[in-house]
Amino acid sequence: MTRHKQRRFDSKRFLAEVGAGRTAAAFDEGDAVFTQGEAANELFYIQQGGVKLTVVSRGGKEAVIALLGAGDFFGEGCLAGQPLRMSTATALTGCSIMRLEKAVVVTMLYQEPVFSKRLLSYLLARTIRIEEDLLDQLFNPSEKRLARTLLLLANFGKDGESEQVIPKISHEMLAKMIGTTRSRVSFFMNKFRQLGFIQYNGFLEVHRSLLNIILHD
């Protein structure tokens, strides 16, 4: 009796190729992937590029809640029954993004443990990051919050490897991320540059020595 070799699910291939309920789309810098208040019925996976998530209050105040890179998921609220998007997703750079229909994702979570584990691990890591961001906002001064944000962004789009070069990001966006003013961000960025913690060479380069700001009491 011949035994059929069990097919091994390849999550990397699944997220790279179009198929039933999976479509790839290209976005230019500044394009909206989805906007706050739209129907939430898809999960998104970034193949290449970067995306920012922003929220606008009823009073019109905007806050940047996340910057995401290649390998990140977003729009997962639809899997928890969220009917409308709570944020706006905008391309930070030219992007290649896979759209996964909610029904397809739910089926994969039941049928493919490898995919389920990958998505769950990502969401748990994201939750931990959000908790750390909240503690940072509550207990650290704006200078430390900026230093931490720059160090986190230095790993933008990588799996734990410091990239050092940060994608194009304005002082205004950094201010929205850490909850301070643009002038304060400019003041601290100049200070970090003078101390040799960062430098500008067409792009923003971050050095590990910036950790001194976080570790210093």
LINHU-V925436 format. One record per residue. N is the residue number from 1. RES is the residue in three letters. PSI is psi in radians with two decimals (none if undefined). OMEGA is omega in radians with two decimals (999 if undefined). Layout:
BEGIN
N&RES&PSI&OMEGA / N&RES&PSI&OMEGA
END
This chain:
BEGIN
1&MET&2.19&-3.10 / 2&THR&2.26&3.08 / 3&ARG&2.26&3.11 / 4&HIS&2.29&3.12 / 5&LYS&2.22&-3.11 / 6&GLN&2.30&3.13 / 7&ARG&2.31&3.10 / 8&ARG&2.15&-3.11 / 9&PHE&2.32&3.14 / 10&ASP&1.73&-3.09 / 11&SER&-0.59&3.14 / 12&LYS&-0.76&3.12 / 13&ARG&-0.71&3.14 / 14&PHE&-0.69&-3.11 / 15&LEU&-0.08&-3.12 / 16&ALA&-0.38&-3.04 / 17&GLU&2.49&3.07 / 18&VAL&2.73&-3.13 / 19&GLY&-2.86&-3.14 / 20&ALA&2.08&3.13 / 21&GLY&0.17&-3.13 / 22&ARG&2.10&3.11 / 23&THR&2.47&3.12 / 24&ALA&2.48&3.14 / 25&ALA&2.55&3.09 / 26&ALA&2.43&3.14 / 27&PHE&2.44&3.04 / 28&ASP&2.82&3.10 / 29&GLU&2.25&3.13 / 30&GLY&-0.19&3.12 / 31&ASP&2.51&3.07 / 32&ALA&2.22&3.05 / 33&VAL&-0.79&2.94 / 34&PHE&2.86&-3.09 / 35&THR&2.68&3.13 / 36&GLN&2.25&3.13 / 37&GLY&-0.21&3.09 / 38&GLU&2.80&3.07 / 39&ALA&2.39&-3.13 / 40&ALA&1.84&-3.12 / 41&ASN&0.26&3.13 / 42&GLU&2.62&2.98 / 43&LEU&2.53&-3.11 / 44&PHE&2.56&3.11 / 45&TYR&2.22&-3.11 / 46&ILE&2.02&3.08 / 47&GLN&-0.76&3.11 / 48&GLN&2.61&3.07 / 49&GLY&-2.92&-3.10 / 50&GLY&2.64&-3.10 / 51&VAL&2.47&3.01 / 52&LYS&2.53&3.07 / 53&LEU&2.22&-3.13 / 54&THR&2.68&3.08 / 55&VAL&2.40&3.10 / 56&VAL&2.21&3.14 / 57&SER&2.98&3.10 / 58&ARG&-0.48&3.12 / 59&GLY&-0.01&3.10 / 60&GLY&0.08&3.13 / 61&LYS&2.28&-3.10 / 62&GLU&2.45&3.08 / 63&ALA&2.39&3.04 / 64&VAL&2.06&-3.07 / 65&ILE&-0.27&3.12 / 66&ALA&2.55&2.94 / 67&LEU&2.20&-3.02 / 68&LEU&2.68&-3.13 / 69&GLY&-3.01&-3.11 / 70&ALA&2.33&-3.13 / 71&GLY&-0.11&-3.13 / 72&ASP&2.59&3.00 / 73&PHE&2.72&2.96 / 74&PHE&2.87&-3.07 / 75&GLY&0.29&-3.06 / 76&GLU&-0.17&3.14 / 77&GLY&-0.50&-3.14 / 78&CYS&-0.47&-3.12 / 79&LEU&-0.32&3.13 / 80&ALA&0.28&3.09 / 81&GLY&0.23&3.12 / 82&GLN&2.02&-3.06 / 83&PRO&-0.53&-3.09 / 84&LEU&2.65&3.11 / 85&ARG&2.30&3.13 / 86&MET&-0.11&-3.11 / 87&SER&3.04&3.05 / 88&THR&2.34&3.10 / 89&ALA&2.16&-3.07 / 90&THR&2.40&3.12 / 91&ALA&2.18&3.07 / 92&LEU&-0.53&-3.13 / 93&THR&-3.12&2.96 / 94&GLY&2.33&-3.02 / 95&CYS&2.63&2.91 / 96&SER&2.09&-3.02 / 97&ILE&2.36&3.08 / 98&MET&2.24&3.05 / 99&ARG&2.25&3.12 / 100&LEU&2.07&3.14 / 101&GLU&2.51&-3.08 / 102&LYS&-0.79&-3.11 / 103&ALA&-0.68&3.13 / 104&VAL&-0.76&-3.13 / 105&VAL&-0.77&3.13 / 106&VAL&-0.75&3.11 / 107&THR&-0.76&-3.14 / 108&MET&-0.63&3.13 / 109&LEU&-0.58&3.13 / 110&TYR&-0.63&-2.97 / 111&GLN&-0.45&-3.04 / 112&GLU&1.70&-3.13 / 113&PRO&-0.57&-3.12 / 114&VAL&-0.79&3.11 / 115&PHE&-0.74&3.14 / 116&SER&-0.78&3.14 / 117&LYS&-0.72&-3.12 / 118&ARG&-0.81&-3.12 / 119&LEU&-0.73&3.13 / 120&LEU&-0.74&3.13 / 121&SER&-0.72&3.13 / 122&TYR&-0.81&-3.09 / 123&LEU&-0.64&3.09 / 124&LEU&-0.75&3.11 / 125&ALA&-0.67&3.12 / 126&ARG&-0.70&3.12 / 127&THR&-0.74&3.11 / 128&ILE&-0.73&3.13 / 129&ARG&-0.73&3.14 / 130&ILE&-0.71&3.11 / 131&GLU&-0.71&3.11 / 132&GLU&-0.68&3.10 / 133&ASP&-0.70&-3.14 / 134&LEU&-0.78&3.11 / 135&LEU&-0.67&3.12 / 136&ASP&-0.76&3.13 / 137&GLN&-0.65&-3.06 / 138&LEU&-0.64&-2.93 / 139&PHE&-0.25&-3.09 / 140&ASN&2.53&3.07 / 141&PRO&2.88&-3.04 / 142&SER&-0.56&3.13 / 143&GLU&-0.78&3.12 / 144&LYS&-0.62&3.13 / 145&ARG&-0.69&3.12 / 146&LEU&-0.77&3.14 / 147&ALA&-0.78&3.13 / 148&ARG&-0.74&-3.13 / 149&THR&-0.74&3.13 / 150&LEU&-0.71&3.13 / 151&LEU&-0.67&3.10 / 152&LEU&-0.70&3.14 / 153&LEU&-0.39&3.11 / 154&ALA&-0.28&3.06 / 155&ASN&0.27&-3.06 / 156&PHE&2.08&3.05 / 157&GLY&0.18&-3.12 / 158&LYS&2.82&3.12 / 159&ASP&1.31&3.06 / 160&GLY&0.06&3.13 / 161&GLU&2.23&-3.10 / 162&SER&2.16&3.12 / 163&GLU&-0.44&-3.14 / 164&GLN&-0.66&-3.14 / 165&VAL&2.20&-3.12 / 166&ILE&2.41&3.07 / 167&PRO&2.82&-3.11 / 168&LYS&2.11&-3.11 / 169&ILE&2.32&-3.06 / 170&SER&2.81&3.06 / 171&HIS&-0.56&3.11 / 172&GLU&-0.72&3.12 / 173&MET&-0.72&3.09 / 174&LEU&-0.69&3.12 / 175&ALA&-0.70&3.13 / 176&LYS&-0.53&-3.13 / 177&MET&-0.65&-3.03 / 178&ILE&-0.03&3.06 / 179&GLY&0.85&3.09 / 180&THR&-2.96&-3.12 / 181&THR&2.78&3.12 / 182&ARG&-0.66&-3.12 / 183&SER&-0.64&3.11 / 184&ARG&-0.71&3.10 / 185&VAL&-0.79&3.14 / 186&SER&-0.70&3.13 / 187&PHE&-0.85&-3.11 / 188&PHE&-0.60&3.11 / 189&MET&-0.70&3.08 / 190&ASN&-0.69&3.10 / 191&LYS&-0.80&3.14 / 192&PHE&-0.67&-3.14 / 193&ARG&-0.74&-3.14 / 194&GLN&-0.55&3.12 / 195&LEU&-0.09&3.11 / 196&GLY&0.22&-3.13 / 197&PHE&-0.50&3.10 / 198&ILE&2.86&3.04 / 199&GLN&2.73&-3.13 / 200&TYR&2.12&3.05 / 201&ASN&0.98&-3.02 / 202&GLY&-0.67&3.02 / 203&PHE&2.91&3.10 / 204&LEU&2.12&3.11 / 205&GLU&2.31&-3.11 / 206&VAL&2.31&3.13 / 207&HIS&2.61&-3.12 / 208&ARG&-0.38&3.13 / 209&SER&-0.28&3.09 / 210&LEU&-0.34&3.07 / 211&LEU&-0.44&3.14 / 212&ASN&-0.57&3.13 / 213&ILE&-0.68&-3.12 / 214&ILE&-0.69&-3.06 / 215&LEU&-0.37&-3.11 / 216&HIS&2.26&3.09 / 217&ASP&none&999
END
